Amino acid sequence: QVQLVESGGGLVQAGGSLRLSCAVSRNIFQIYSMGWYRQLPGKEREWVASITSHTYTNYADSVKGRFTISGDTAKNTLYLQMNSLKPEDTAVYYCTALTGQSSPRTWGQGTQVTVSS
């Protein structure tokens, strides 16, 4: 089992930037896939970005070109750099991990991001 703790959320003006961090309780090099989801008010949780086998990154169309997912194996931390933020990016952001291809998904507790217009 792996534990995930997000941080870095907050209030930012449109056009600004934030970097979310996800502290991981084990060596992230041992984790098959990690990613970020978000949940907008009154909506289903949606996928934002993922990194698989420490190399392959994918992004939702809504964030492509603005968000960057990365991992630091020395710090066992996953990041989400968010630039050019828009009010519609306002959501609770969740870190997630799949330790193996058939493993159940693990979630963090979430961190609130609010983008004001």
C-alpha positions in Angstrom: 0.0 0.0 0.0 1.2 3.5 -0.8 0.2 6.8 0.9 -0.2 10.0 -1.0 -0.3 13.5 0.5 -0.9 16.5 -1.7 0.0 20.1 -1.1 0.5 23.4 -3.0 -3.1 24.3 -3.7 -4.4 27.8 -3.1 -6.0 30.9 -4.6 -4.5 32.4 -7.7 -5.6 34.9 -10.3 -6.3 33.9 -13.8 -3.2 33.7 -15.9 -1.1 32.7 -12.8 0.7 29.6 -11.9 0.7 27.0 -9.1 2.8 23.9 -8.5 1.1 21.0 -6.8 3.2 18.4 -4.9 2.3 14.8 -3.9 4.5 13.2 -1.3 4.7 9.5 -1.8 5.4 7.0 1.0 7.6 4.8 -1.1 10.1 5.0 -3.9 8.2 6.4 -6.9 10.5 4.5 -9.2 8.7 1.3 -8.0 5.3 2.7 -9.0 3.9 1.8 -12.4 1.8 4.9 -13.0 1.0 8.1 -11.2 -1.3 10.9 -12.1 -3.5 13.8 -11.2 -7.3 14.0 -11.3 -9.6 16.9 -10.4 -13.1 17.3 -9.3 -15.0 20.4 -10.2 -17.9 21.5 -8.0 -20.9 19.3 -8.8 -19.1 17.2 -11.3 -17.5 13.8 -11.6 -13.8 13.4 -10.9 -11.8 13.8 -14.2 -8.4 12.8 -15.3 -5.9 15.6 -15.8 -2.5 14.0 -16.4 -0.5 10.9 -15.9 3.1 9.6 -16.1 3.7 5.8 -16.7 6.9 3.8 -16.3 8.6 7.1 -15.3 8.7 8.2 -18.9 5.4 8.4 -20.7 3.2 11.4 -20.0 -0.3 12.1 -21.1 -2.6 15.1 -20.6 -6.2 15.9 -21.0 -6.9 18.2 -23.9 -8.2 20.9 -21.5 -4.7 21.3 -19.9 -2.4 20.3 -22.7 0.3 22.9 -23.2 -0.4 24.6 -19.8 0.2 21.8 -17.2 3.3 19.6 -16.8 3.5 16.4 -14.7 6.9 15.3 -13.4 8.4 13.2 -10.7 11.4 13.5 -8.4 12.7 10.1 -7.4 15.2 11.6 -4.9 12.3 13.2 -3.0 9.7 10.6 -3.8 7.4 13.4 -4.9 5.1 13.9 -7.9 4.5 17.4 -9.2 1.9 19.1 -11.4 3.1 22.5 -12.7 0.1 24.5 -13.7 0.6 27.6 -15.8 -1.8 30.0 -17.5 -4.5 29.0 -15.1 -8.2 29.7 -15.9 -11.2 30.0 -13.7 -12.5 26.7 -15.1 -9.4 25.0 -13.6 -10.9 25.6 -10.1 -11.3 22.2 -8.5 -10.0 19.8 -5.9 -6.9 18.1 -7.3 -6.1 14.5 -6.3 -2.9 12.6 -6.7 -3.3 9.0 -7.6 -1.1 5.9 -8.0 -1.2 2.5 -9.5 1.6 0.4 -8.0 1.1 -2.2 -10.7 -0.9 -2.6 -13.9 -3.6 -4.7 -12.1 -3.4 -2.9 -8.7 -6.2 -0.9 -7.2 -5.9 2.9 -7.6 -4.7 4.8 -4.5 -5.9 8.4 -3.9 -4.6 11.3 -1.8 -6.9 13.5 0.2 -7.0 16.3 -2.4 -5.9 19.9 -2.4 -8.1 22.9 -3.4 -7.2 25.1 -6.3 -9.2 28.3 -6.8 -8.6 30.5 -9.8 -10.2 33.9 -9.7 -11.2 35.9 -12.8 
